[in-house]
Amino acid sequence: MDTSESTGSSTEAPSDDPAPPAPARRGWRRWAMDTRPLRRPAYRRLWTSTIVTSVGSQLTAVAVPKQIYDITHSSAWVGYASLAGLVPMVVFALWGGAVADTVDRRKLLLVTNGGIAVTSLLFWAQAAGGLDSVAVLMVLLAMQQAFFGLNAPARNASIARLVPAEELAAAGALGSTVMQTGLVAGPLLAGALIPVIGLPELYLIDALALCVTVWAVFRLPALPPLGEASARRAGWREIAAGFRYISLHKVLLLSFLADIVAMVLGMPRALFPQLAAETYAPYGEGLALGVLFAGIPVGAVIGGLFSGTFSRARRHGWMVIGSVVGWGVAVAGVGLSRNLWIAFAFLTAAGVADMVSMVFRGAILLSAATDEMRGRMQGVFTVVVAGGPRLADVLHGTAGSAFGPRAAVTAGGLLVVVVMLGLAAAMPALRRYRV
């Protein structure tokens, strides 16, 4: 078996960015968020920019479907717009991963973040000009998601060059906590701002926030490819090589499968409206729907705030297995709950488990892959993260209509537990992996 499957990659320097020694954490601070990566200036710049853009991006994520619905008065068109963004994101994420392995990742981040900022300015221009064209909105959304597909693999792959291997889990927790907080705060802020300043200004705020990201990336050190990777061209052959690399490294394959199992079989969000209307109707349908959708992000933020409880674990494989099983148990608990607040507690627990899973799956992808393959691994990761929940929506929506929402949610959670334990038993590479 390849040594990287059991011990991680150790052929390159941990980080070019020296950090002062960390003081010993005592008392309650041992359990709080692990902030060791923030002692490294380059990572700190990148992370700080994420605080701003994670909220700003959600303003656009709310504004686009709102504007489309205002124009068409049709939820179907809102769904079509989501598909218009998904397809280019998938294509360009796979290609962007190959590009990220052949060029200076800092330069690629500068170009793609600049492209996203320009797209946000175009969103503002069409809204301020009163264009009211769904076709223009869908083209702009496709452009924005294409730039995001190119950007995400390079951004995520760069982290392993900014922090040492033993801090990858902590860096993942810091980044994921900010993103999950944005998922909660961004839509709330958008809802409060729309009646006050209107839709065009939401796009403009997002564009200005992206300028912070461009500046932070400009201050990063150069991140050229290591070895002879710069001599390659980023084509379909390199993308196929990335998939072959996954098939030959079982721990990488299992990390992707773990996410697919959890998200496709166990993500119940498509059933939240039906649960709110039927099971939790006595609490008020609107309140129930909001509580259900808030549960998982709230749990993820809590998990990030207390990442010190798990970020120093070295058995990354077991942490993934345990967190996916915990996710399945919590989701099954949601299906068995007739009380809204008990269901919210289970969803919060699921969010904590999801945070732990994200942290260690991300750390495995960065530590078990060589630098010349990290971009392509992150490209596949972006596709899996985006596509899994959408497949779950179809699966759970169909099952909920056929068997009822509570039965579908419970069965999905139990399937996650059974399938994940079966994979762990049949393929020991993930159980054996440690950083």
C-alpha positions as CSV (number, residue, x, y, z in Angstrom):
1,M,0.0,0.0,0.0
2,D,1.2,3.5,-0.8
3,T,2.7,5.1,2.4
4,S,0.6,8.2,1.9
5,E,-2.5,6.2,2.7
6,S,-1.3,5.6,6.2
7,T,0.9,8.4,7.2
8,G,0.2,11.3,4.8
9,S,2.5,13.1,2.4
10,S,5.9,14.1,4.0
11,T,7.9,15.0,0.9
12,E,7.6,18.7,1.1
13,A,8.2,21.5,3.7
14,P,5.2,22.1,6.0
15,S,5.0,25.8,5.3
16,D,7.1,28.7,4.0
17,D,5.5,31.0,6.5
18,P,7.2,30.8,9.9
19,A,5.0,31.3,13.0
20,P,5.9,32.2,16.6
21,P,5.7,29.4,19.1
22,A,2.1,28.9,20.4
23,P,1.6,29.4,24.2
24,A,0.2,26.4,26.0
25,R,-3.6,26.3,26.1
26,R,-5.0,25.7,29.5
27,G,-8.4,25.4,31.1
28,W,-11.4,26.1,28.9
29,R,-9.2,27.4,26.1
30,R,-8.2,23.8,25.3
31,W,-11.7,23.3,24.1
32,A,-12.3,26.5,22.2
33,M,-11.5,27.2,18.5
34,D,-8.0,26.1,17.6
35,T,-6.4,29.3,16.2
36,R,-2.8,28.0,15.6
37,P,-3.0,28.7,11.8
38,L,-3.8,32.4,12.4
39,R,-0.2,32.8,13.8
40,R,1.0,32.5,10.2
41,P,0.6,35.9,8.4
42,A,-0.2,34.5,4.9
43,Y,-3.0,32.2,6.1
44,R,-4.3,34.9,8.4
45,R,-4.7,37.3,5.4
46,L,-6.5,34.6,3.4
47,W,-8.8,33.7,6.3
48,T,-9.6,37.3,7.2
49,S,-10.7,38.1,3.7
50,T,-13.1,35.1,3.9
51,I,-14.9,36.7,6.9
52,V,-16.0,39.5,4.6
53,T,-16.7,37.6,1.4
54,S,-18.6,34.8,3.1
55,V,-21.3,37.3,4.1
56,G,-21.1,39.3,0.9
57,S,-21.5,36.2,-1.4
58,Q,-24.7,35.3,0.5
59,L,-26.1,38.7,-0.3
60,T,-25.8,37.9,-4.0
61,A,-27.1,34.3,-3.4
62,V,-30.3,35.8,-2.0
63,A,-30.6,38.7,-4.5
64,V,-30.4,36.6,-7.7
65,P,-33.4,34.3,-6.9
66,K,-35.3,37.2,-5.5
67,Q,-34.8,39.2,-8.6
68,I,-35.7,36.3,-10.9
69,Y,-38.9,35.7,-8.9
70,D,-39.8,39.3,-9.0
71,I,-39.5,39.3,-12.8
72,T,-41.2,36.0,-13.5
73,H,-43.4,35.3,-10.4
74,S,-42.4,31.6,-11.0
75,S,-40.4,29.3,-8.6
76,A,-39.7,27.1,-11.6
77,W,-37.5,29.8,-13.1
78,V,-35.7,30.1,-9.8
79,G,-34.9,26.4,-10.1
80,Y,-33.8,26.7,-13.7
81,A,-31.4,29.5,-12.6
82,S,-29.9,27.2,-10.0
83,L,-29.2,24.6,-12.8
84,A,-27.7,27.3,-15.0
85,G,-25.2,27.9,-12.3
86,L,-24.5,24.3,-11.4
87,V,-23.4,23.1,-14.8
88,P,-20.6,25.6,-15.5
89,M,-19.5,25.3,-11.8
90,V,-19.0,21.5,-12.2
91,V,-17.2,21.8,-15.6
92,F,-14.9,24.6,-14.5
93,A,-14.2,23.1,-11.1
94,L,-12.8,20.0,-12.7
95,W,-10.8,22.0,-15.3
96,G,-9.8,24.5,-12.6
97,G,-8.3,21.8,-10.5
98,A,-6.1,20.8,-13.4
99,V,-5.1,24.4,-14.0
100,A,-4.3,24.9,-10.3
101,D,-1.8,22.1,-10.5
102,T,0.1,23.7,-13.5
103,V,0.3,27.5,-12.7
104,D,1.1,29.8,-9.8
105,R,-2.0,29.4,-7.6
106,R,-1.7,33.0,-6.3
107,K,-2.0,34.4,-9.9
108,L,-4.9,32.1,-10.6
109,L,-6.7,33.3,-7.5
110,L,-6.1,36.9,-8.5
111,V,-7.6,36.4,-11.9
112,T,-10.6,34.4,-10.7
113,N,-11.4,36.6,-7.7
114,G,-11.2,39.6,-10.0
115,G,-13.6,37.9,-12.4
116,I,-16.1,37.2,-9.7
117,A,-15.9,40.9,-8.6
118,V,-16.5,42.1,-12.1
119,T,-19.5,39.7,-12.4
120,S,-20.9,41.2,-9.2
121,L,-20.5,44.7,-10.7
122,L,-22.4,43.5,-13.8
123,F,-25.2,42.2,-11.5
124,W,-25.4,45.6,-9.9
125,A,-25.4,47.4,-13.3
126,Q,-28.3,45.4,-14.7
127,A,-30.3,45.7,-11.5
128,A,-29.6,49.5,-11.2
129,G,-30.5,50.0,-14.9
130,G,-33.8,48.1,-14.5
131,L,-33.0,45.7,-17.2
132,D,-35.4,42.9,-15.8
133,S,-34.0,40.2,-18.1
134,V,-33.9,36.6,-16.8
135,A,-31.7,35.6,-19.7
136,V,-29.1,38.2,-18.7
137,L,-29.3,37.1,-15.0
138,M,-28.8,33.4,-16.0
139,V,-25.8,34.3,-18.2
140,L,-24.2,36.3,-15.4
141,L,-24.9,33.6,-12.9
142,A,-23.3,31.0,-15.2
143,M,-20.2,33.3,-15.5
144,Q,-20.0,33.8,-11.8
145,Q,-20.2,30.1,-11.0
146,A,-17.6,29.3,-13.7
147,F,-15.2,31.7,-12.0
148,F,-16.0,30.1,-8.7
149,G,-15.3,26.7,-10.1
150,L,-11.9,27.9,-11.3
151,N,-11.2,29.6,-7.9
152,A,-12.2,27.1,-5.3
153,P,-9.7,24.3,-6.1
154,A,-6.8,26.7,-6.2
155,R,-7.9,28.4,-3.0
156,N,-8.3,25.2,-1.0
157,A,-5.1,23.6,-2.4
158,S,-3.1,26.6,-1.4
159,I,-3.8,26.1,2.3
160,A,-1.4,23.1,2.5
161,R,1.4,25.5,1.3
162,L,0.5,28.1,4.0
163,V,0.3,25.9,7.1
164,P,2.0,22.7,8.2
165,A,0.3,19.3,8.1
166,E,-0.4,19.1,11.8
167,E,-2.5,22.4,11.5
168,L,-4.5,21.4,8.4
169,A,-7.5,20.3,10.5
170,A,-7.4,23.5,12.5
171,A,-7.2,25.6,9.3
172,G,-10.2,23.6,7.9
173,A,-12.2,24.3,11.0
174,L,-11.4,28.0,10.9
175,G,-12.4,28.3,7.2
176,S,-15.5,26.2,7.6
177,T,-16.7,28.1,10.6
178,V,-16.5,31.4,8.8
179,M,-18.4,30.0,5.8
180,Q,-21.1,28.4,7.9
181,T,-21.5,31.7,9.9
182,G,-21.9,33.5,6.5
183,L,-24.7,31.0,5.6
184,V,-26.6,32.1,8.7
185,A,-25.7,35.8,8.9
186,G,-25.7,36.6,5.1
187,P,-29.4,35.7,4.3
188,L,-30.6,37.4,7.6
189,L,-28.6,40.6,6.6
190,A,-30.0,40.4,3.0
191,G,-33.6,40.1,4.3
192,A,-33.0,43.1,6.5
193,L,-31.3,45.2,3.8
194,I,-33.6,44.6,0.8
195,P,-36.5,46.8,2.1
196,V,-34.0,49.5,3.1
197,I,-31.6,49.8,0.2
198,G,-33.0,47.5,-2.5
199,L,-31.5,44.7,-4.6
200,P,-28.9,46.6,-6.7
201,E,-27.0,47.7,-3.6
202,L,-26.7,44.1,-2.4
203,Y,-24.7,43.2,-5.5
204,L,-22.6,46.3,-5.0
205,I,-21.7,45.4,-1.4
206,D,-20.7,41.9,-2.6
207,A,-18.4,43.4,-5.3
208,L,-16.8,45.7,-2.7
209,A,-16.3,42.8,-0.3
210,L,-14.5,40.9,-3.1
211,C,-12.0,43.7,-3.4
212,V,-10.8,42.7,0.1
213,T,-10.2,39.2,-1.1
214,V,-8.3,40.4,-4.2
215,W,-6.1,42.5,-1.9
216,A,-5.5,39.6,0.5
217,V,-4.5,37.3,-2.3
218,F,-2.2,40.0,-3.7
219,R,-0.3,39.9,-0.4
220,L,0.2,36.1,-0.5
221,P,3.6,34.7,-1.4
222,A,4.0,33.1,-4.8
223,L,2.6,29.6,-5.0
224,P,4.2,28.1,-8.2
225,P,3.8,24.4,-8.9
226,L,6.5,22.2,-7.4
227,G,8.7,20.0,-9.5
228,E,8.0,19.7,-13.3
229,A,4.2,20.4,-13.0
230,S,4.5,23.8,-14.8
231,A,5.6,22.0,-18.0
232,R,2.1,20.4,-18.3
233,R,-0.9,21.7,-20.0
234,A,-4.3,21.6,-18.2
235,G,-6.4,19.5,-20.5
236,W,-8.8,16.5,-20.3
237,R,-5.8,14.2,-20.0
238,E,-4.8,15.9,-16.7
239,I,-8.4,15.7,-15.4
240,A,-8.5,12.0,-16.2
241,A,-5.2,11.6,-14.5
242,G,-6.7,13.1,-11.4
243,F,-9.5,10.5,-11.3
244,R,-7.0,7.7,-11.8
245,Y,-5.0,9.1,-8.9
246,I,-8.1,8.9,-6.7
247,S,-8.8,5.3,-7.8
248,L,-5.2,4.3,-6.9
249,H,-5.3,5.9,-3.4
250,K,-8.0,4.3,-1.5
251,V,-8.0,6.8,1.4
252,L,-8.8,9.6,-1.1
253,L,-11.5,7.5,-2.7
254,L,-13.1,6.7,0.7
255,S,-13.0,10.4,1.8
256,F,-15.1,11.2,-1.3
257,L,-17.4,8.2,-0.8
258,A,-17.9,9.2,2.9
259,D,-19.2,12.6,1.8
260,I,-21.4,11.1,-0.9
261,V,-22.9,8.7,1.6
262,A,-23.7,11.4,4.1
263,M,-25.0,14.0,1.7
264,V,-26.9,11.8,-0.8
265,L,-28.5,9.4,1.7
266,G,-28.8,11.6,4.7
267,M,-29.4,15.3,3.7
268,P,-33.1,15.8,4.5
269,R,-33.5,19.5,3.5
270,A,-35.9,18.8,0.6
271,L,-38.4,17.4,3.2
272,F,-38.3,20.4,5.5
273,P,-41.2,22.2,3.9
274,Q,-43.4,19.1,4.2
275,L,-42.3,18.4,7.8
276,A,-43.1,22.1,8.7
277,A,-46.5,21.8,7.0
278,E,-47.5,18.4,8.4
279,T,-45.5,17.2,11.4
280,Y,-44.7,20.5,13.0
281,A,-47.8,22.5,11.9
282,P,-48.9,23.2,15.5
283,Y,-45.8,25.3,16.1
284,G,-46.6,27.5,13.1
285,E,-45.4,26.5,9.6
286,G,-43.2,29.6,9.1
287,L,-41.5,29.2,12.4
288,A,-41.0,25.5,11.9
289,L,-39.5,25.9,8.5
290,G,-37.0,28.5,9.7
291,V,-36.0,26.4,12.7
292,L,-35.4,23.3,10.5
293,F,-33.3,25.2,8.0
294,A,-31.3,26.9,10.8
295,G,-30.4,23.7,12.7
296,I,-27.5,22.3,10.7
297,P,-25.7,25.6,10.1
298,V,-26.0,26.5,13.8
299,G,-24.6,23.1,14.8
300,A,-21.7,23.6,12.3
301,V,-20.9,27.0,13.8
302,I,-20.9,25.5,17.3
303,G,-18.6,22.7,16.1
304,G,-16.2,25.3,14.7
305,L,-16.2,27.4,17.8
306,F,-15.2,24.4,19.9
307,S,-12.8,22.9,17.3
308,G,-10.1,22.7,20.0
309,T,-11.9,19.5,21.2
310,F,-11.0,17.6,18.0
311,S,-8.6,19.5,15.7
312,R,-5.5,18.0,17.2
313,A,-6.6,14.4,16.6
314,R,-4.2,12.4,14.5
315,R,-6.4,9.5,13.5
316,H,-8.1,11.5,10.7
317,G,-9.7,8.4,9.2
318,W,-11.5,7.4,12.4
319,M,-12.7,11.0,12.8
320,V,-14.3,10.9,9.4
321,I,-16.0,7.5,10.1
322,G,-17.2,8.5,13.5
323,S,-18.6,11.9,12.3
324,V,-20.4,10.4,9.3
325,V,-22.0,7.8,11.6
326,G,-22.9,10.5,14.1
327,W,-24.5,12.5,11.3
328,G,-26.6,9.5,10.3
329,V,-27.7,8.8,13.9
330,A,-28.7,12.5,14.3
331,V,-30.7,12.6,11.1
332,A,-32.5,9.4,12.1
333,G,-33.3,11.2,15.3
334,V,-34.9,14.0,13.4
335,G,-37.2,11.6,11.6
336,L,-38.3,10.0,14.9
337,S,-39.0,13.4,16.6
338,R,-42.5,14.8,16.8
339,N,-41.4,17.7,18.9
340,L,-39.9,20.6,16.8
341,W,-37.3,21.6,19.4
342,I,-36.1,18.0,19.8
343,A,-35.8,17.8,16.0
344,F,-33.8,21.1,16.1
345,A,-31.5,19.6,18.8
346,F,-30.8,16.6,16.5
347,L,-30.2,18.9,13.5
348,T,-27.8,20.9,15.6
349,A,-26.0,17.7,16.5
350,A,-25.9,16.7,12.8
351,G,-24.4,20.1,12.1
352,V,-21.6,19.5,14.6
353,A,-20.9,16.1,13.1
354,D,-20.9,17.6,9.6
355,M,-18.3,20.2,10.7
356,V,-16.0,17.5,12.1
357,S,-16.5,15.5,8.8
358,M,-15.7,18.5,6.7
359,V,-12.6,19.4,8.7
360,F,-11.0,15.9,8.5
361,R,-12.0,15.1,5.0
362,G,-10.5,18.4,3.9
363,A,-7.3,17.6,5.9
364,I,-7.0,14.2,4.3
365,L,-7.3,15.6,0.8
366,L,-4.5,18.1,1.5
367,S,-2.2,15.8,3.4
368,A,-2.6,12.5,1.5
369,A,-2.3,14.0,-2.0
370,T,1.0,15.3,-3.4
371,D,1.1,19.0,-4.3
372,E,1.0,18.4,-8.0
373,M,-2.4,16.6,-7.5
374,R,-4.0,18.9,-4.9
375,G,-5.8,21.2,-7.3
376,R,-7.5,18.3,-9.1
377,M,-8.5,16.7,-5.8
378,Q,-10.0,20.0,-4.7
379,G,-11.8,20.3,-8.0
380,V,-13.5,16.9,-7.5
381,F,-14.2,17.9,-3.9
382,T,-16.0,21.0,-5.1
383,V,-18.2,19.0,-7.5
384,V,-19.0,16.4,-4.8
385,V,-19.9,19.1,-2.2
386,A,-22.1,20.9,-4.7
387,G,-23.7,17.9,-6.4
388,G,-24.4,15.6,-3.4
389,P,-27.1,17.7,-1.7
390,R,-28.9,18.3,-5.0
391,L,-29.1,14.5,-5.6
392,A,-30.3,14.2,-2.1
393,D,-33.1,16.7,-2.8
394,V,-34.4,14.4,-5.6
395,L,-34.0,11.2,-3.6
396,H,-35.6,12.5,-0.4
397,G,-38.3,14.4,-2.2
398,T,-39.3,11.2,-4.1
399,A,-39.1,9.0,-1.0
400,G,-41.0,11.6,1.1
401,S,-43.9,11.7,-1.4
402,A,-44.1,7.9,-1.4
403,F,-43.6,7.0,2.2
404,G,-44.0,10.2,4.2
405,P,-41.4,12.7,5.3
406,R,-40.6,11.2,8.8
407,A,-40.1,7.7,7.4
408,A,-37.9,9.0,4.6
409,V,-35.7,11.0,7.0
410,T,-35.3,8.2,9.4
411,A,-34.5,5.6,6.7
412,G,-32.0,8.0,5.2
413,G,-30.2,8.4,8.5
414,L,-30.1,4.7,9.2
415,L,-28.8,4.0,5.7
416,V,-25.9,6.4,6.3
417,V,-24.9,4.5,9.4
418,V,-25.1,1.1,7.8
419,V,-23.3,2.0,4.5
420,M,-20.5,4.0,6.3
421,L,-19.8,1.2,8.7
422,G,-19.9,-1.3,5.8
423,L,-17.3,0.8,3.9
424,A,-15.1,1.1,6.9
425,A,-15.2,-2.6,7.5
426,A,-14.6,-3.6,3.9
427,M,-11.8,-1.1,3.1
428,P,-9.4,-0.6,6.0
429,A,-7.4,2.3,4.3
430,L,-9.5,5.0,6.0
431,R,-9.4,3.3,9.4
432,R,-5.6,3.2,9.2
433,Y,-5.0,6.7,8.0
434,R,-3.4,9.2,10.4
435,V,-1.6,12.4,9.7
